[in-house]
Amino acid sequence: MSKLPKAHKFLDLSDYGRPVARIIATSLKNTSFTPVHVTIAFVISGLIGVACILYGYFWAAAFFLVLKSILDAADGELARIKETPSYTGRYLDSVSDIILNAIILVAVWYVSDSNIWATILAFIGIQLQGTLYNYYYVILRNQFDGDTTSRVFENKTPIALKGEKQSHVNILFKLYKILYGNFDKAIYTLDKNASRGKITPNWLMTSISTFGLGFQLLLIAILLVLGLKDYIIPFFIGYSVMIFIFIGIRKGFYGR
């Protein structure tokens, strides 16, 4: 099931794992596996990737980081195939992502020449990049009746959907707000009128998709296997400049 109508589909460079994710989701359709089980699987894959980074097995690390991206797409695919959307799964996915991002960058810092302050700056940059991509993407999906668990503004605890507990939603939403709240506020402050502007064109969404977590992990994997681990953290710091460029383009040509 596509998240967007055909006319507004764009080449999502962060979503390279989607075809395999659909195969995985389809194979699990008639099993007892739930989207949350798949989310747990991507956490395990990410942690194995971290262990491989720490021990210098960079090819293996690349494999598990890419596998993490594929499984990250598969949990949502499984939810759509089984028609079991949930806020529990949505927020568990996001909370798991940000924690894994921090752990992965700490592992890269440990095996490279970067200092801890640069690592923190790179983490902030990565999160702001991902937040901008998700912000524009969710706006686009909402403009075309996207999935029900995607909201442009996460400003209040949602009501639990069928099959999930409100207490779980409450806890995970609070964690989400603690971990993502400042990043969401920062991006909203930079482009608060995005939801009222023109539809973001496909070419710009493709460019912004380089901020997606899947593409970020792919870049880390490539730099690791090329022996360029010392460039990972500086790259993400420098690439954060594109946040302002993409926002400037959207506001200048397609905004209000």
Backbone torsions as a table, in degrees:
resi	resn	phi	psi	omega
1	MET	NA	123.9	-178.9
2	SER	-79.7	148.7	178.1
3	LYS	-83.9	-13.3	-176.0
4	LEU	-137.3	151.6	174.3
5	PRO	-67.0	158.7	-172.7
6	LYS	-53.9	-42.4	-175.4
7	ALA	-64.4	-21.8	-175.8
8	HIS	-115.6	13.0	173.1
9	LYS	-71.3	140.9	178.3
10	PHE	-128.3	160.5	177.4
11	LEU	-73.5	106.7	-177.8
12	ASP	-92.1	103.3	-176.2
13	LEU	-69.1	-16.9	179.0
14	SER	-89.5	-6.4	-172.2
15	ASP	-109.3	30.5	-177.8
16	TYR	-61.6	-22.7	-177.6
17	GLY	-86.1	-0.1	-174.3
18	ARG	-58.0	-44.8	-179.9
19	PRO	-57.8	-44.7	178.9
20	VAL	-68.9	-37.2	178.8
21	ALA	-60.4	-38.9	179.2
22	ARG	-66.6	-38.1	178.1
23	ILE	-63.3	-44.8	179.1
24	ILE	-61.7	-46.8	-178.8
25	ALA	-62.6	-42.8	179.8
26	THR	-62.5	-39.9	-179.8
27	SER	-67.6	-20.9	-178.8
28	LEU	-99.7	-0.8	-173.8
29	LYS	-54.6	-46.3	-174.5
30	ASN	-101.9	27.6	178.0
31	THR	-113.4	177.8	178.6
32	SER	-84.5	-1.3	178.6
33	PHE	-68.3	136.4	179.9
34	THR	-110.7	166.2	174.9
35	PRO	-56.4	-34.6	178.6
36	VAL	-64.2	-37.3	176.2
37	HIS	-60.5	-39.8	179.6
38	VAL	-68.8	-37.4	175.8
39	THR	-60.6	-43.5	177.1
40	ILE	-61.4	-37.6	179.1
41	ALA	-64.3	-38.9	179.8
42	PHE	-71.4	-29.6	174.7
43	VAL	-64.3	-44.0	179.2
44	ILE	-62.8	-44.0	179.1
45	SER	-60.9	-43.2	178.5
46	GLY	-62.7	-40.4	179.7
47	LEU	-68.5	-36.3	175.1
48	ILE	-64.0	-40.6	176.5
49	GLY	-59.6	-40.7	177.4
50	VAL	-61.9	-45.8	179.2
51	ALA	-59.9	-40.1	179.4
52	CYS	-65.6	-37.1	176.2
53	ILE	-62.2	-47.1	-176.7
54	LEU	-62.3	-33.0	-178.6
55	TYR	-95.8	3.4	174.6
56	GLY	82.0	14.0	178.0
57	TYR	-91.8	76.3	-168.6
58	PHE	-72.1	-32.4	175.6
59	TRP	-65.0	-43.5	177.7
60	ALA	-64.8	-39.6	178.1
61	ALA	-60.3	-44.2	179.1
62	ALA	-59.1	-43.9	180.0
63	PHE	-59.5	-47.5	-175.8
64	PHE	-73.6	-28.5	175.3
65	LEU	-69.7	-40.3	177.2
66	VAL	-68.9	-40.6	176.2
67	LEU	-60.0	-39.2	177.2
68	LYS	-58.4	-42.9	179.6
69	SER	-63.5	-40.8	179.7
70	ILE	-64.4	-47.0	180.0
71	LEU	-66.4	-30.1	177.5
72	ASP	-63.1	-33.4	176.2
73	ALA	-80.8	-31.4	-174.9
74	ALA	-67.9	-32.2	-179.1
75	ASP	-64.8	-41.4	177.1
76	GLY	-67.8	-38.7	177.2
77	GLU	-61.3	-42.7	-180.0
78	LEU	-64.9	-38.7	177.6
79	ALA	-62.0	-39.2	179.3
80	ARG	-72.0	-40.7	-179.6
81	ILE	-65.2	-42.1	179.5
82	LYS	-83.3	-4.4	-178.4
83	GLU	54.9	48.2	179.4
84	THR	-128.1	61.3	177.4
85	PRO	-64.8	147.3	179.2
86	SER	-153.4	145.3	173.1
87	TYR	-73.3	-28.5	176.6
88	THR	-57.8	-50.0	179.5
89	GLY	-65.6	-39.9	-178.3
90	ARG	-61.6	-46.5	-177.4
91	TYR	-79.0	-32.8	175.8
92	LEU	-61.8	-40.9	177.3
93	ASP	-58.9	-50.2	-177.0
94	SER	-66.7	-43.0	179.3
95	VAL	-63.2	-41.6	178.6
96	SER	-63.3	-40.9	-179.1
97	ASP	-60.2	-49.0	-174.2
98	ILE	-68.9	-35.6	177.6
99	ILE	-67.6	-43.0	177.8
100	LEU	-64.3	-39.4	177.6
101	ASN	-56.5	-45.5	-179.9
102	ALA	-63.2	-43.8	-179.0
103	ILE	-65.4	-41.8	179.5
104	ILE	-62.2	-44.0	-179.8
105	LEU	-67.3	-36.1	176.4
106	VAL	-63.5	-39.5	177.9
107	ALA	-64.1	-41.5	177.6
108	VAL	-63.5	-42.6	176.9
109	TRP	-58.2	-41.7	-176.5
110	TYR	-63.3	-35.0	-175.6
111	VAL	-100.6	2.7	-177.7
112	SER	-120.7	-176.8	-178.8
113	ASP	-91.4	4.3	-178.0
114	SER	-72.8	153.8	176.5
115	ASN	-96.3	166.1	-172.8
116	ILE	-65.8	-32.9	-179.5
117	TRP	-69.4	-38.0	175.3
118	ALA	-65.3	-36.6	178.2
119	THR	-63.3	-43.3	177.8
120	ILE	-63.0	-41.6	178.9
121	LEU	-64.2	-40.1	177.9
122	ALA	-64.5	-39.1	178.0
123	PHE	-62.2	-45.2	178.1
124	ILE	-60.8	-42.8	179.4
125	GLY	-61.5	-45.9	-180.0
126	ILE	-61.1	-42.5	-178.7
127	GLN	-68.5	-39.0	177.4
128	LEU	-66.6	-38.9	176.8
129	GLN	-60.5	-51.0	-179.2
130	GLY	-62.8	-36.3	179.7
131	THR	-66.5	-40.7	178.6
132	LEU	-63.4	-45.5	178.9
133	TYR	-59.2	-48.5	-178.9
134	ASN	-64.7	-37.3	179.5
135	TYR	-59.3	-51.8	-179.5
136	TYR	-67.7	-37.9	-177.6
137	TYR	-68.3	-42.9	179.2
138	VAL	-66.5	-38.2	175.7
139	ILE	-59.3	-45.0	-179.3
140	LEU	-62.5	-43.9	179.8
141	ARG	-66.2	-37.8	178.6
142	ASN	-68.7	-29.2	177.2
143	GLN	-66.9	-20.3	-179.4
144	PHE	-124.2	36.9	177.0
145	ASP	54.7	58.0	179.2
146	GLY	-71.2	-170.6	-176.1
147	ASP	-63.4	150.5	-170.3
148	THR	-71.4	-18.4	-178.1
149	THR	-89.7	-3.1	179.4
150	SER	-95.1	120.6	-179.4
151	ARG	-125.3	138.3	179.6
152	VAL	-65.4	-42.7	-177.8
153	PHE	-118.6	115.2	178.5
154	GLU	-90.9	73.4	-173.2
155	ASN	-108.3	-5.0	175.8
156	LYS	-153.4	154.4	-178.5
157	THR	-64.6	125.1	-179.5
158	PRO	-76.2	160.6	176.2
159	ILE	-80.6	131.0	-178.5
160	ALA	-55.6	141.4	177.3
161	LEU	-86.6	171.3	-179.6
162	LYS	-57.1	131.1	176.7
163	GLY	94.0	-1.8	177.7
164	GLU	-127.2	159.0	-177.6
165	LYS	-93.8	137.9	179.0
166	GLN	-61.5	-34.9	-179.5
167	SER	-62.6	-37.3	177.8
168	HIS	-67.4	-42.4	178.6
169	VAL	-61.9	-43.1	-179.1
170	ASN	-59.6	-47.8	-177.5
171	ILE	-64.7	-47.4	-176.7
172	LEU	-69.5	-33.9	177.2
173	PHE	-66.0	-40.6	177.4
174	LYS	-62.0	-42.9	177.0
175	LEU	-62.1	-41.9	178.5
176	TYR	-58.9	-46.9	-178.2
177	LYS	-64.4	-38.3	178.6
178	ILE	-64.2	-44.3	-173.6
179	LEU	-82.5	-33.7	-174.2
180	TYR	-110.3	-14.8	-171.8
181	GLY	-51.2	-48.8	-177.8
182	ASN	-67.3	-35.2	178.1
183	PHE	-67.3	-42.4	177.8
184	ASP	-61.5	-43.9	-179.4
185	LYS	-63.7	-40.0	-178.5
186	ALA	-63.4	-46.8	-179.3
187	ILE	-67.8	-40.4	178.6
188	TYR	-62.5	-38.9	178.8
189	THR	-63.9	-37.8	-179.3
190	LEU	-72.2	-29.9	-178.2
191	ASP	-147.4	67.1	-173.8
192	LYS	-71.8	-18.6	-177.4
193	ASN	-99.1	11.4	-175.5
194	ALA	-57.4	-37.9	-177.2
195	SER	-72.3	-13.2	-179.7
196	ARG	-107.0	0.4	180.0
197	GLY	-85.8	-172.7	177.0
198	LYS	-68.7	161.6	177.6
199	ILE	-62.6	127.6	-179.7
200	THR	-63.9	125.0	-175.9
201	PRO	-66.7	157.1	-176.3
202	ASN	-58.5	-40.7	-176.3
203	TRP	-64.5	-35.8	-179.9
204	LEU	-73.5	-38.9	177.3
205	MET	-63.7	-37.1	176.8
206	THR	-63.0	-42.6	178.3
207	SER	-63.0	-44.4	-178.5
208	ILE	-69.7	-22.3	-180.0
209	SER	-65.8	-12.8	173.2
210	THR	-67.3	-12.4	174.9
211	PHE	-86.5	-8.7	-177.8
212	GLY	-66.8	150.2	-176.1
213	LEU	-60.5	-37.6	179.3
214	GLY	-59.9	-43.4	179.9
215	PHE	-69.9	-37.4	177.3
216	GLN	-60.2	-45.1	179.7
217	LEU	-67.6	-35.4	177.0
218	LEU	-63.7	-41.9	177.6
219	LEU	-62.0	-43.6	177.9
220	ILE	-60.0	-44.5	-179.7
221	ALA	-60.9	-45.1	-179.1
222	ILE	-64.0	-45.3	-179.5
223	LEU	-64.5	-34.4	177.7
224	LEU	-64.6	-48.9	-175.9
225	VAL	-72.2	-21.9	177.2
226	LEU	-84.7	0.3	-179.5
227	GLY	75.1	23.7	-176.8
228	LEU	-110.2	37.5	-176.5
229	LYS	-60.3	-29.4	-179.0
230	ASP	-70.6	-12.7	-178.3
231	TYR	-97.3	-8.7	-174.5
232	ILE	-61.9	-54.5	-176.7
233	ILE	-66.8	-45.7	176.0
234	PRO	-59.6	-35.9	-179.5
235	PHE	-60.7	-49.1	-176.1
236	PHE	-68.8	-27.7	173.9
237	ILE	-66.8	-49.1	-178.3
238	GLY	-66.1	-39.1	-176.5
239	TYR	-68.8	-17.0	178.5
240	SER	-63.4	-19.5	176.3
241	VAL	-59.2	-29.7	-178.8
242	MET	-65.5	-18.8	175.8
243	ILE	-56.1	-48.6	-177.4
244	PHE	-70.7	-32.8	179.0
245	ILE	-68.7	-46.7	179.9
246	PHE	-64.3	-41.9	178.0
247	ILE	-63.9	-41.6	178.9
248	GLY	-61.3	-41.0	178.5
249	ILE	-64.9	-45.7	-178.0
250	ARG	-63.0	-45.9	-178.3
251	LYS	-69.5	-37.8	-176.0
252	GLY	-72.2	-35.9	-174.8
253	PHE	-110.9	-23.6	-173.0
254	TYR	-130.9	5.1	-176.7
255	GLY	-99.9	-167.3	178.1
256	ARG	-112.8	NA	NA
